[in-house]
């Protein structure tokens, strides 16, 4: 059996904030959105975001997207 593709579903309590994080900081495009979920894509990578629902209750651990810091400059790999 050959697997060609995997699309993870990430659960979030802040759908709008999570979409903004993946879109604005990581360069994903929101390609589909409906009530309670969204599908994002960048190049050949696709992921889905979903709010808790009757099938998947709220998560206990939550990390707001605005609390994550991503450096915008590249590291100089040749020096210590």
mmCIF file of the N, C-alpha and C atoms, coordinates in Angstrom:
data_MODEL
# 
_entry.id   MODEL 
# 
loop_
_atom_site.group_PDB 
_atom_site.id 
_atom_site.type_symbol 
_atom_site.label_atom_id 
_atom_site.label_alt_id 
_atom_site.label_comp_id 
_atom_site.label_asym_id 
_atom_site.label_entity_id 
_atom_site.label_seq_id 
_atom_site.pdbx_PDB_ins_code 
_atom_site.Cartn_x 
_atom_site.Cartn_y 
_atom_site.Cartn_z 
_atom_site.occupancy 
_atom_site.B_iso_or_equiv 
_atom_site.pdbx_formal_charge 
_atom_site.auth_seq_id 
_atom_site.auth_comp_id 
_atom_site.auth_asym_id 
_atom_site.auth_atom_id 
_atom_site.pdbx_PDB_model_num 
ATOM 1   N N  . UNK A 1 1  ? 0.849   -1.179 0.000  1.00 0.00 ? 1  UNK A N  1 
ATOM 2   C CA . UNK A 1 1  ? 0.000   0.000  0.000  1.00 0.00 ? 1  UNK A CA 1 
ATOM 3   C C  . UNK A 1 1  ? 0.887   1.232  0.000  1.00 0.00 ? 1  UNK A C  1 
ATOM 4   N N  . UNK A 1 2  ? 0.686   2.108  -0.944 1.00 0.00 ? 2  UNK A N  1 
ATOM 5   C CA . UNK A 1 2  ? 1.440   3.338  -1.049 1.00 0.00 ? 2  UNK A CA 1 
ATOM 6   C C  . UNK A 1 2  ? 0.571   4.497  -0.578 1.00 0.00 ? 2  UNK A C  1 
ATOM 7   N N  . UNK A 1 3  ? 1.117   5.286  0.333  1.00 0.00 ? 3  UNK A N  1 
ATOM 8   C CA . UNK A 1 3  ? 0.425   6.493  0.784  1.00 0.00 ? 3  UNK A CA 1 
ATOM 9   C C  . UNK A 1 3  ? 0.951   7.677  -0.014 1.00 0.00 ? 3  UNK A C  1 
ATOM 10  N N  . UNK A 1 4  ? 0.039   8.472  -0.533 1.00 0.00 ? 4  UNK A N  1 
ATOM 11  C CA . UNK A 1 4  ? 0.431   9.607  -1.358 1.00 0.00 ? 4  UNK A CA 1 
ATOM 12  C C  . UNK A 1 4  ? 0.255   10.943 -0.665 1.00 0.00 ? 4  UNK A C  1 
ATOM 13  N N  . UNK A 1 5  ? -0.561  10.966 0.379  1.00 0.00 ? 5  UNK A N  1 
ATOM 14  C CA . UNK A 1 5  ? -0.910  12.255 0.949  1.00 0.00 ? 5  UNK A CA 1 
ATOM 15  C C  . UNK A 1 5  ? -1.429  12.075 2.363  1.00 0.00 ? 5  UNK A C  1 
ATOM 16  N N  . UNK A 1 6  ? -1.132  13.063 3.201  1.00 0.00 ? 6  UNK A N  1 
ATOM 17  C CA . UNK A 1 6  ? -1.622  13.072 4.566  1.00 0.00 ? 6  UNK A CA 1 
ATOM 18  C C  . UNK A 1 6  ? -2.061  14.490 4.897  1.00 0.00 ? 6  UNK A C  1 
ATOM 19  N N  . UNK A 1 7  ? -3.284  14.656 5.372  1.00 0.00 ? 7  UNK A N  1 
ATOM 20  C CA . UNK A 1 7  ? -3.810  15.968 5.739  1.00 0.00 ? 7  UNK A CA 1 
ATOM 21  C C  . UNK A 1 7  ? -4.181  15.927 7.218  1.00 0.00 ? 7  UNK A C  1 
ATOM 22  N N  . UNK A 1 8  ? -3.338  16.520 8.074  1.00 0.00 ? 8  UNK A N  1 
ATOM 23  C CA . UNK A 1 8  ? -3.644  16.496 9.507  1.00 0.00 ? 8  UNK A CA 1 
ATOM 24  C C  . UNK A 1 8  ? -4.769  17.463 9.861  1.00 0.00 ? 8  UNK A C  1 
ATOM 25  N N  . UNK A 1 9  ? -5.513  17.117 10.901 1.00 0.00 ? 9  UNK A N  1 
ATOM 26  C CA . UNK A 1 9  ? -6.515  18.012 11.465 1.00 0.00 ? 9  UNK A CA 1 
ATOM 27  C C  . UNK A 1 9  ? -5.984  18.471 12.817 1.00 0.00 ? 9  UNK A C  1 
ATOM 28  N N  . UNK A 1 10 ? -5.841  19.771 12.959 1.00 0.00 ? 10 UNK A N  1 
ATOM 29  C CA . UNK A 1 10 ? -5.363  20.352 14.209 1.00 0.00 ? 10 UNK A CA 1 
ATOM 30  C C  . UNK A 1 10 ? -6.544  21.011 14.908 1.00 0.00 ? 10 UNK A C  1 
ATOM 31  N N  . UNK A 1 11 ? -6.744  20.661 16.170 1.00 0.00 ? 11 UNK A N  1 
ATOM 32  C CA . UNK A 1 11 ? -7.850  21.210 16.943 1.00 0.00 ? 11 UNK A CA 1 
ATOM 33  C C  . UNK A 1 11 ? -7.417  22.517 17.587 1.00 0.00 ? 11 UNK A C  1 
ATOM 34  N N  . UNK A 1 12 ? -8.295  23.502 17.592 1.00 0.00 ? 12 UNK A N  1 
ATOM 35  C CA . UNK A 1 12 ? -7.986  24.807 18.151 1.00 0.00 ? 12 UNK A CA 1 
ATOM 36  C C  . UNK A 1 12 ? -9.226  25.381 18.826 1.00 0.00 ? 12 UNK A C  1 
ATOM 37  N N  . UNK A 1 13 ? -9.005  26.189 19.835 1.00 0.00 ? 13 UNK A N  1 
ATOM 38  C CA . UNK A 1 13 ? -10.105 26.911 20.466 1.00 0.00 ? 13 UNK A CA 1 
ATOM 39  C C  . UNK A 1 13 ? -10.249 28.311 19.883 1.00 0.00 ? 13 UNK A C  1 
ATOM 40  N N  . UNK A 1 14 ? -9.321  28.711 19.002 1.00 0.00 ? 14 UNK A N  1 
ATOM 41  C CA . UNK A 1 14 ? -9.328  30.038 18.383 1.00 0.00 ? 14 UNK A CA 1 
ATOM 42  C C  . UNK A 1 14 ? -9.085  29.876 16.886 1.00 0.00 ? 14 UNK A C  1 
ATOM 43  N N  . UNK A 1 15 ? -10.145 29.613 16.148 1.00 0.00 ? 15 UNK A N  1 
ATOM 44  C CA . UNK A 1 15 ? -10.028 29.352 14.718 1.00 0.00 ? 15 UNK A CA 1 
ATOM 45  C C  . UNK A 1 15 ? -9.478  30.562 13.974 1.00 0.00 ? 15 UNK A C  1 
ATOM 46  N N  . UNK A 1 16 ? -10.027 31.749 14.243 1.00 0.00 ? 16 UNK A N  1 
ATOM 47  C CA . UNK A 1 16 ? -9.558  32.953 13.547 1.00 0.00 ? 16 UNK A CA 1 
ATOM 48  C C  . UNK A 1 16 ? -8.082  33.225 13.840 1.00 0.00 ? 16 UNK A C  1 
ATOM 49  N N  . UNK A 1 17 ? -7.679  33.096 15.099 1.00 0.00 ? 17 UNK A N  1 
ATOM 50  C CA . UNK A 1 17 ? -6.288  33.320 15.465 1.00 0.00 ? 17 UNK A CA 1 
ATOM 51  C C  . UNK A 1 17 ? -5.357  32.299 14.845 1.00 0.00 ? 17 UNK A C  1 
ATOM 52  N N  . UNK A 1 18 ? -5.794  31.046 14.775 1.00 0.00 ? 18 UNK A N  1 
ATOM 53  C CA . UNK A 1 18 ? -4.974  30.000 14.179 1.00 0.00 ? 18 UNK A CA 1 
ATOM 54  C C  . UNK A 1 18 ? -4.829  30.208 12.674 1.00 0.00 ? 18 UNK A C  1 
ATOM 55  N N  . UNK A 1 19 ? -5.914  30.586 12.013 1.00 0.00 ? 19 UNK A N  1 
ATOM 56  C CA . UNK A 1 19 ? -5.838  30.887 10.578 1.00 0.00 ? 19 UNK A CA 1 
ATOM 57  C C  . UNK A 1 19 ? -4.863  32.031 10.351 1.00 0.00 ? 19 UNK A C  1 
ATOM 58  N N  . UNK A 1 20 ? -4.966  33.081 11.149 1.00 0.00 ? 20 UNK A N  1 
ATOM 59  C CA . UNK A 1 20 ? -4.069  34.233 11.007 1.00 0.00 ? 20 UNK A CA 1 
ATOM 60  C C  . UNK A 1 20 ? -2.614  33.823 11.207 1.00 0.00 ? 20 UNK A C  1 
ATOM 61  N N  . UNK A 1 21 ? -2.339  32.967 12.187 1.00 0.00 ? 21 UNK A N  1 
ATOM 62  C CA . UNK A 1 21 ? -0.976  32.507 12.440 1.00 0.00 ? 21 UNK A CA 1 
ATOM 63  C C  . UNK A 1 21 ? -0.412  31.783 11.211 1.00 0.00 ? 21 UNK A C  1 
ATOM 64  N N  . UNK A 1 22 ? -1.128  30.797 10.715 1.00 0.00 ? 22 UNK A N  1 
ATOM 65  C CA . UNK A 1 22 ? -0.633  30.025 9.581  1.00 0.00 ? 22 UNK A CA 1 
ATOM 66  C C  . UNK A 1 22 ? -0.559  30.871 8.314  1.00 0.00 ? 22 UNK A C  1 
ATOM 67  N N  . UNK A 1 23 ? -1.491  31.787 8.131  1.00 0.00 ? 23 UNK A N  1 
ATOM 68  C CA . UNK A 1 23 ? -1.520  32.638 6.946  1.00 0.00 ? 23 UNK A CA 1 
ATOM 69  C C  . UNK A 1 23 ? -0.433  33.711 7.010  1.00 0.00 ? 23 UNK A C  1 
ATOM 70  N N  . UNK A 1 24 ? -0.439  34.489 8.085  1.00 0.00 ? 24 UNK A N  1 
ATOM 71  C CA . UNK A 1 24 ? 0.416   35.672 8.166  1.00 0.00 ? 24 UNK A CA 1 
ATOM 72  C C  . UNK A 1 24 ? 1.869   35.356 8.496  1.00 0.00 ? 24 UNK A C  1 
ATOM 73  N N  . UNK A 1 25 ? 2.106   34.356 9.328  1.00 0.00 ? 25 UNK A N  1 
ATOM 74  C CA . UNK A 1 25 ? 3.476   34.056 9.739  1.00 0.00 ? 25 UNK A CA 1 
ATOM 75  C C  . UNK A 1 25 ? 4.126   32.930 8.942  1.00 0.00 ? 25 UNK A C  1 
ATOM 76  N N  . UNK A 1 26 ? 3.330   31.979 8.498  1.00 0.00 ? 26 UNK A N  1 
ATOM 77  C CA . UNK A 1 26 ? 3.903   30.825 7.806  1.00 0.00 ? 26 UNK A CA 1 
ATOM 78  C C  . UNK A 1 26 ? 3.589   30.783 6.314  1.00 0.00 ? 26 UNK A C  1 
ATOM 79  N N  . UNK A 1 27 ? 2.756   31.705 5.832  1.00 0.00 ? 27 UNK A N  1 
ATOM 80  C CA . UNK A 1 27 ? 2.504   31.822 4.399  1.00 0.00 ? 27 UNK A CA 1 
ATOM 81  C C  . UNK A 1 27 ? 1.474   30.882 3.815  1.00 0.00 ? 27 UNK A C  1 
ATOM 82  N N  . UNK A 1 28 ? 0.633   30.269 4.659  1.00 0.00 ? 28 UNK A N  1 
ATOM 83  C CA . UNK A 1 28 ? -0.430  29.402 4.153  1.00 0.00 ? 28 UNK A CA 1 
ATOM 84  C C  . UNK A 1 28 ? -1.566  30.253 3.585  1.00 0.00 ? 28 UNK A C  1 
ATOM 85  N N  . UNK A 1 29 ? -2.355  29.659 2.705  1.00 0.00 ? 29 UNK A N  1 
ATOM 86  C CA . UNK A 1 29 ? -3.560  30.287 2.159  1.00 0.00 ? 29 UNK A CA 1 
ATOM 87  C C  . UNK A 1 29 ? -4.772  29.507 2.659  1.00 0.00 ? 29 UNK A C  1 
ATOM 88  N N  . UNK A 1 30 ? -5.775  30.223 3.127  1.00 0.00 ? 30 UNK A N  1 
ATOM 89  C CA . UNK A 1 30 ? -7.019  29.583 3.543  1.00 0.00 ? 30 UNK A CA 1 
ATOM 90  C C  . UNK A 1 30 ? -7.819  29.284 2.270  1.00 0.00 ? 30 UNK A C  1 
ATOM 91  N N  . UNK A 1 31 ? -7.907  27.998 1.910  1.00 0.00 ? 31 UNK A N  1 
ATOM 92  C CA . UNK A 1 31 ? -8.537  27.616 0.647  1.00 0.00 ? 31 UNK A CA 1 
ATOM 93  C C  . UNK A 1 31 ? -9.995  27.212 0.804  1.00 0.00 ? 31 UNK A C  1 
ATOM 94  N N  . UNK A 1 32 ? -10.430 26.943 2.024  1.00 0.00 ? 32 UNK A N  1 
ATOM 95  C CA . UNK A 1 32 ? -11.820 26.579 2.256  1.00 0.00 ? 32 UNK A CA 1 
ATOM 96  C C  . UNK A 1 32 ? -12.146 26.832 3.721  1.00 0.00 ? 32 UNK A C  1 
ATOM 97  N N  . UNK A 1 33 ? -13.319 27.378 3.957  1.00 0.00 ? 33 UNK A N  1 
ATOM 98  C CA . UNK A 1 33 ? -13.726 27.632 5.338  1.00 0.00 ? 33 UNK A CA 1 
ATOM 99  C C  . UNK A 1 33 ? -15.233 27.469 5.461  1.00 0.00 ? 33 UNK A C  1 
ATOM 100 N N  . UNK A 1 34 ? -15.643 26.817 6.519  1.00 0.00 ? 34 UNK A N  1 
ATOM 101 C CA . UNK A 1 34 ? -17.059 26.659 6.831  1.00 0.00 ? 34 UNK A CA 1 
ATOM 102 C C  . UNK A 1 34 ? -17.195 26.838 8.339  1.00 0.00 ? 34 UNK A C  1 
ATOM 103 N N  . UNK A 1 35 ? -18.393 26.705 8.837  1.00 0.00 ? 35 UNK A N  1 
ATOM 104 C CA . UNK A 1 35 ? -18.612 26.900 10.267 1.00 0.00 ? 35 UNK A CA 1 
ATOM 105 C C  . UNK A 1 35 ? -17.818 25.880 11.079 1.00 0.00 ? 35 UNK A C  1 
ATOM 106 N N  . UNK A 1 36 ? -16.855 26.387 11.855 1.00 0.00 ? 36 UNK A N  1 
ATOM 107 C CA . UNK A 1 36 ? -16.107 25.536 12.767 1.00 0.00 ? 36 UNK A CA 1 
ATOM 108 C C  . UNK A 1 36 ? -14.851 24.878 12.235 1.00 0.00 ? 36 UNK A C  1 
ATOM 109 N N  . UNK A 1 37 ? -14.519 25.077 10.956 1.00 0.00 ? 37 UNK A N  1 
ATOM 110 C CA . UNK A 1 37 ? -13.305 24.470 10.428 1.00 0.00 ? 37 UNK A CA 1 
ATOM 111 C C  . UNK A 1 37 ? -12.777 25.257 9.240  1.00 0.00 ? 37 UNK A C  1 
ATOM 112 N N  . UNK A 1 38 ? -11.512 25.008 8.916  1.00 0.00 ? 38 UNK A N  1 
ATOM 113 C CA . UNK A 1 38 ? -10.882 25.655 7.768  1.00 0.00 ? 38 UNK A CA 1 
ATOM 114 C C  . UNK A 1 38 ? -9.820  24.727 7.199  1.00 0.00 ? 38 UNK A C  1 
ATOM 115 N N  . UNK A 1 39 ? -9.567  24.866 5.916  1.00 0.00 ? 39 UNK A N  1 
ATOM 116 C CA . UNK A 1 39 ? -8.520  24.122 5.231  1.00 0.00 ? 39 UNK A CA 1 
ATOM 117 C C  . UNK A 1 39 ? -7.497  25.129 4.711  1.00 0.00 ? 39 UNK A C  1 
ATOM 118 N N  . UNK A 1 40 ? -6.225  24.884 5.010  1.00 0.00 ? 40 UNK A N  1 
ATOM 119 C CA . UNK A 1 40 ? -5.160  25.781 4.605  1.00 0.00 ? 40 UNK A CA 1 
ATOM 120 C C  . UNK A 1 40 ? -4.147  25.023 3.759  1.00 0.00 ? 40 UNK A C  1 
ATOM 121 N N  . UNK A 1 41 ? -3.487  25.747 2.849  1.00 0.00 ? 41 UNK A N  1 
ATOM 122 C CA . UNK A 1 41 ? -2.535  25.094 1.967  1.00 0.00 ? 41 UNK A CA 1 
ATOM 123 C C  . UNK A 1 41 ? -1.353  26.017 1.696  1.00 0.00 ? 41 UNK A C  1 
ATOM 124 N N  . UNK A 1 42 ? -0.173  25.407 1.620  1.00 0.00 ? 42 UNK A N  1 
ATOM 125 C CA . UNK A 1 42 ? 1.041   26.095 1.171  1.00 0.00 ? 42 UNK A CA 1 
ATOM 126 C C  . UNK A 1 42 ? 1.855   25.089 0.384  1.00 0.00 ? 42 UNK A C  1 
ATOM 127 N N  . UNK A 1 43 ? 2.128   25.425 -0.852 1.00 0.00 ? 43 UNK A N  1 
ATOM 128 C CA . UNK A 1 43 ? 2.834   24.508 -1.749 1.00 0.00 ? 43 UNK A CA 1 
ATOM 129 C C  . UNK A 1 43 ? 2.094   23.173 -1.766 1.00 0.00 ? 43 UNK A C  1 
ATOM 130 N N  . UNK A 1 44 ? 2.747   22.081 -1.423 1.00 0.00 ? 44 UNK A N  1 
ATOM 131 C CA . UNK A 1 44 ? 2.120   20.762 -1.442 1.00 0.00 ? 44 UNK A CA 1 
ATOM 132 C C  . UNK A 1 44 ? 1.617   20.332 -0.065 1.00 0.00 ? 44 UNK A C  1 
ATOM 133 N N  . UNK A 1 45 ? 1.638   21.251 0.910  1.00 0.00 ? 45 UNK A N  1 
ATOM 134 C CA . UNK A 1 45 ? 1.231   20.924 2.274  1.00 0.00 ? 45 UNK A CA 1 
ATOM 135 C C  . UNK A 1 45 ? -0.182  21.448 2.522  1.00 0.00 ? 45 UNK A C  1 
ATOM 136 N N  . UNK A 1 46 ? -1.055  20.582 3.016  1.00 0.00 ? 46 UNK A N  1 
ATOM 137 C CA . UNK A 1 46 ? -2.414  20.973 3.379  1.00 0.00 ? 46 UNK A CA 1 
ATOM 138 C C  . UNK A 1 46 ? -2.669  20.555 4.818  1.00 0.00 ? 46 UNK A C  1 
ATOM 139 N N  . UNK A 1 47 ? -3.365  21.405 5.548  1.00 0.00 ? 47 UNK A N  1 
ATOM 140 C CA . UNK A 1 47 ? -3.782  21.048 6.897  1.00 0.00 ? 47 UNK A CA 1 
ATOM 141 C C  . UNK A 1 47 ? -5.167  21.606 7.136  1.00 0.00 ? 47 UNK A C  1 
ATOM 142 N N  . UNK A 1 48 ? -5.842  21.002 8.086  1.00 0.00 ? 48 UNK A N  1 
ATOM 143 C CA . UNK A 1 48 ? -7.175  21.456 8.456  1.00 0.00 ? 48 UNK A CA 1 
ATOM 144 C C  . UNK A 1 48 ? -7.153  21.905 9.904  1.00 0.00 ? 48 UNK A C  1 
ATOM 145 N N  . UNK A 1 49 ? -7.920  22.926 10.197 1.00 0.00 ? 49 UNK A N  1 
ATOM 146 C CA . UNK A 1 49 ? -8.104  23.424 11.553 1.00 0.00 ? 49 UNK A CA 1 
ATOM 147 C C  . UNK A 1 49 ? -9.565  23.247 11.913 1.00 0.00 ? 49 UNK A C  1 
ATOM 148 N N  . UNK A 1 50 ? -9.823  22.863 13.154 1.00 0.00 ? 50 UNK A N  1 
ATOM 149 C CA . UNK A 1 50 ? -11.202 22.646 13.575 1.00 0.00 ? 50 UNK A CA 1 
ATOM 150 C C  . UNK A 1 50 ? -11.405 23.106 15.005 1.00 0.00 ? 50 UNK A C  1 
ATOM 151 N N  . UNK A 1 51 ? -12.554 23.708 15.234 1.00 0.00 ? 51 UNK A N  1 
ATOM 152 C CA . UNK A 1 51 ? -12.970 24.026 16.595 1.00 0.00 ? 51 UNK A CA 1 
ATOM 153 C C  . UNK A 1 51 ? -13.465 22.744 17.264 1.00 0.00 ? 51 UNK A C  1 
ATOM 154 N N  . UNK A 1 52 ? -13.438 22.694 18.590 1.00 0.00 ? 52 UNK A N  1 
ATOM 155 C CA . UNK A 1 52 ? -14.038 21.541 19.274 1.00 0.00 ? 52 UNK A CA 1 
ATOM 156 C C  . UNK A 1 52 ? -15.508 21.408 18.871 1.00 0.00 ? 52 UNK A C  1 
ATOM 157 N N  . UNK A 1 53 ? -15.985 20.164 18.820 1.00 0.00 ? 53 UNK A N  1 
ATOM 158 C CA . UNK A 1 53 ? -17.384 19.933 18.463 1.00 0.00 ? 53 UNK A CA 1 
ATOM 159 C C  . UNK A 1 53 ? -17.900 18.735 19.240 1.00 0.00 ? 53 UNK A C  1 
ATOM 160 N N  . UNK A 1 54 ? -19.046 18.250 18.900 1.00 0.00 ? 54 UNK A N  1 
ATOM 161 C CA . UNK A 1 54 ? -19.647 17.133 19.635 1.00 0.00 ? 54 UNK A CA 1 
ATOM 162 C C  . UNK A 1 54 ? -18.790 15.871 19.559 1.00 0.00 ? 54 UNK A C  1 
ATOM 163 N N  . UNK A 1 55 ? -18.021 15.733 18.480 1.00 0.00 ? 55 UNK A N  1 
ATOM 164 C CA . UNK A 1 55 ? -17.182 14.543 18.308 1.00 0.00 ? 55 UNK A CA 1 
ATOM 165 C C  . UNK A 1 55 ? -15.825 14.696 18.974 1.00 0.00 ? 55 UNK A C  1 
ATOM 166 N N  . UNK A 1 56 ? -15.341 15.928 19.065 1.00 0.00 ? 56 UNK A N  1 
ATOM 167 C CA . UNK A 1 56 ? -14.045 16.221 19.684 1.00 0.00 ? 56 UNK A CA 1 
ATOM 168 C C  . UNK A 1 56 ? -14.238 17.372 20.666 1.00 0.00 ? 56 UNK A C  1 
ATOM 169 N N  . UNK A 1 57 ? -14.322 17.081 21.942 1.00 0.00 ? 57 UNK A N  1 
ATOM 170 C CA . UNK A 1 57 ? -14.558 18.142 22.923 1.00 0.00 ? 57 UNK A CA 1 
ATOM 171 C C  . UNK A 1 57 ? -13.361 19.077 23.032 1.00 0.00 ? 57 UNK A C  1 
ATOM 172 N N  . UNK A 1 58 ? -13.558 20.146 23.744 1.00 0.00 ? 58 UNK A N  1 
ATOM 173 C CA . UNK A 1 58 ? -12.533 21.161 23.921 1.00 0.00 ? 58 UNK A CA 1 
ATOM 174 C C  . UNK A 1 58 ? -11.234 20.563 24.458 1.00 0.00 ? 58 UNK A C  1 
ATOM 175 N N  . UNK A 1 59 ? -10.138 21.067 23.971 1.00 0.00 ? 59 UNK A N  1 
ATOM 176 C CA . UNK A 1 59 ? -8.835  20.598 24.442 1.00 0.00 ? 59 UNK A CA 1 
ATOM 177 C C  . UNK A 1 59 ? -8.491  21.291 25.753 1.00 0.00 ? 59 UNK A C  1 
ATOM 178 N N  . UNK A 1 60 ? -7.754  20.596 26.598 1.00 0.00 ? 60 UNK A N  1 
ATOM 179 C CA . UNK A 1 60 ? -7.335  21.183 27.866 1.00 0.00 ? 60 UNK A CA 1 
ATOM 180 C C  . UNK A 1 60 ? -6.149  22.110 27.676 1.00 0.00 ? 60 UNK A C  1 
ATOM 181 N N  . UNK A 1 61 ? -5.280  21.790 26.727 1.00 0.00 ? 61 UNK A N  1 
ATOM 182 C CA . UNK A 1 61 ? -4.095  22.596 26.484 1.00 0.00 ? 61 UNK A CA 1 
ATOM 183 C C  . UNK A 1 61 ? -4.362  23.535 25.326 1.00 0.00 ? 61 UNK A C  1 
ATOM 184 N N  . UNK A 1 62 ? -4.058  24.796 25.520 1.00 0.00 ? 62 UNK A N  1 
ATOM 185 C CA . UNK A 1 62 ? -4.259  25.782 24.474 1.00 0.00 ? 62 UNK A CA 1 
ATOM 186 C C  . UNK A 1 62 ? -3.082  26.737 24.454 1.00 0.00 ? 62 UNK A C  1 
ATOM 187 N N  . UNK A 1 63 ? -2.525  26.985 23.293 1.00 0.00 ? 63 UNK A N  1 
ATOM 188 C CA . UNK A 1 63 ? -1.425  27.920 23.137 1.00 0.00 ? 63 UNK A CA 1 
ATOM 189 C C  . UNK A 1 63 ? -1.851  28.974 22.134 1.00 0.00 ? 63 UNK A C  1 
ATOM 190 N N  . UNK A 1 64 ? -2.122  30.195 22.590 1.00 0.00 ? 64 UNK A N  1 
ATOM 191 C CA . UNK A 1 64 ? -2.554  31.238 21.656 1.00 0.00 ? 64 UNK A CA 1 
ATOM 192 C C  . UNK A 1 64 ? -1.473  31.519 20.617 1.00 0.00 ? 64 UNK A C  1 
ATOM 193 N N  . UNK A 1 65 ? -1.879  31.715 19.383 1.00 0.00 ? 65 UNK A N  1 
ATOM 194 C CA . UNK A 1 65 ? -0.926  31.941 18.301 1.00 0.00 ? 65 UNK A CA 1 
ATOM 195 C C  . UNK A 1 65 ? -0.068  33.177 18.562 1.00 0.00 ? 65 UNK A C  1 
ATOM 196 N N  . UNK A 1 66 ? -0.614  34.205 19.186 1.00 0.00 ? 66 UNK A N  1 
ATOM 197 C CA . UNK A 1 66 ? 0.159   35.434 19.390 1.00 0.00 ? 66 UNK A CA 1 
ATOM 198 C C  . UNK A 1 66 ? 1.263   35.266 20.431 1.00 0.00 ? 66 UNK A C  1 
ATOM 199 N N  . UNK A 1 67 ? 1.291   34.156 21.161 1.00 0.00 ? 67 UNK A N  1 
ATOM 200 C CA . UNK A 1 67 ? 2.336   33.944 22.157 1.00 0.00 ? 67 UNK A CA 1 
ATOM 201 C C  . UNK A 1 67 ? 3.558   33.252 21.563 1.00 0.00 ? 67 UNK A C  1 
ATOM 202 N N  . UNK A 1 68 ? 3.493   32.891 20.284 1.00 0.00 ? 68 UNK A N  1 
ATOM 203 C CA . UNK A 1 68 ? 4.603   32.214 19.633 1.00 0.00 ? 68 UNK A CA 1 
ATOM 204 C C  . UNK A 1 68 ? 5.430   33.240 18.882 1.00 0.00 ? 68 UNK A C  1 
ATOM 205 N N  . UNK A 1 69 ? 6.719   33.222 19.105 1.00 0.00 ? 69 UNK A N  1 
ATOM 206 C CA . UNK A 1 69 ? 7.627   34.152 18.448 1.00 0.00 ? 69 UNK A CA 1 
ATOM 207 C C  . UNK A 1 69 ? 8.439   33.415 17.400 1.00 0.00 ? 69 UNK A C  1 
ATOM 208 N N  . UNK A 1 70 ? 8.383   33.900 16.165 1.00 0.00 ? 70 UNK A N  1 
ATOM 209 C CA . UNK A 1 70 ? 9.155   33.302 15.082 1.00 0.00 ? 70 UNK A CA 1 
ATOM 210 C C  . UNK A 1 70 ? 10.136  34.340 14.583 1.00 0.00 ? 70 UNK A C  1 
ATOM 211 N N  . UNK A 1 71 ? 11.442  34.032 14.602 1.00 0.00 ? 71 UNK A N  1 
ATOM 212 C CA . UNK A 1 71 ? 12.419  35.001 14.123 1.00 0.00 ? 71 UNK A CA 1 
ATOM 213 C C  . UNK A 1 71 ? 12.222  35.273 12.641 1.00 0.00 ? 71 UNK A C  1 
ATOM 214 N N  . UNK A 1 72 ? 12.401  36.520 12.243 1.00 0.00 ? 72 UNK A N  1 
ATOM 215 C CA . UNK A 1 72 ? 12.217  36.893 10.844 1.00 0.00 ? 72 UNK A CA 1 
ATOM 216 C C  . UNK A 1 72 ? 13.534  37.021 10.108 1.00 0.00 ? 72 UNK A C  1 
ATOM 217 N N  . UNK A 1 73 ? 14.660  36.880 10.805 1.00 0.00 ? 73 UNK A N  1 
ATOM 218 C CA . UNK A 1 73 ? 15.967  36.937 10.158 1.00 0.00 ? 73 UNK A CA 1 
ATOM 219 C C  . UNK A 1 73 ? 16.566  35.547 10.126 1.00 0.00 ? 73 UNK A C  1 
ATOM 220 N N  . UNK A 1 74 ? 17.361  35.288 9.125  1.00 0.00 ? 74 UNK A N  1 
ATOM 221 C CA . UNK A 1 74 ? 17.989  33.969 9.027  1.00 0.00 ? 74 UNK A CA 1 
ATOM 222 C C  . UNK A 1 74 ? 19.249  33.948 9.875  1.00 0.00 ? 74 UNK A C  1 
ATOM 223 N N  . UNK A 1 75 ? 19.595  32.739 10.330 1.00 0.00 ? 75 UNK A N  1 
ATOM 224 C CA . UNK A 1 75 ? 20.808  32.566 11.127 1.00 0.00 ? 75 UNK A CA 1 
ATOM 225 C C  . UNK A 1 75 ? 22.027  32.558 10.209 1.00 0.00 ? 75 UNK A C  1 
ATOM 226 N N  . UNK A 1 76 ? 23.110  33.044 10.743 1.00 0.00 ? 76 UNK A N  1 
ATOM 227 C CA . UNK A 1 76 ? 24.380  32.961 10.026 1.00 0.00 ? 76 UNK A CA 1 
ATOM 228 C C  . UNK A 1 76 ? 24.980  31.607 10.340 1.00 0.00 ? 76 UNK A C  1 
ATOM 229 N N  . UNK A 1 77 ? 24.905  30.681 9.392  1.00 0.00 ? 77 UNK A N  1 
ATOM 230 C CA . UNK A 1 77 ? 25.311  29.305 9.657  1.00 0.00 ? 77 UNK A CA 1 
ATOM 231 C C  . UNK A 1 77 ? 26.822  29.117 9.674  1.00 0.00 ? 77 UNK A C  1 
ATOM 232 N N  . UNK A 1 78 ? 27.599  30.111 9.272  1.00 0.00 ? 78 UNK A N  1 
ATOM 233 C CA . UNK A 1 78 ? 29.034  29.945 9.210  1.00 0.00 ? 78 UNK A CA 1 
ATOM 234 C C  . UNK A 1 78 ? 29.789  30.414 10.432 1.00 0.00 ? 78 UNK A C  1 
ATOM 235 N N  . UNK A 1 79 ? 29.160  31.090 11.366 1.00 0.00 ? 79 UNK A N  1 
ATOM 236 C CA . UNK A 1 79 ? 29.905  31.611 12.508 1.00 0.00 ? 79 UNK A CA 1 
ATOM 237 C C  . UNK A 1 79 ? 29.274  31.170 13.799 1.00 0.00 ? 79 UNK A C  1 
ATOM 238 N N  . UNK A 1 80 ? 30.055  31.172 14.886 1.00 0.00 ? 80 UNK A N  1 
ATOM 239 C CA . UNK A 1 80 ? 29.572  30.793 16.217 1.00 0.00 ? 80 UNK A CA 1 
ATOM 240 C C  . UNK A 1 80 ? 29.476  31.998 17.090 1.00 0.00 ? 80 UNK A C  1 
# 
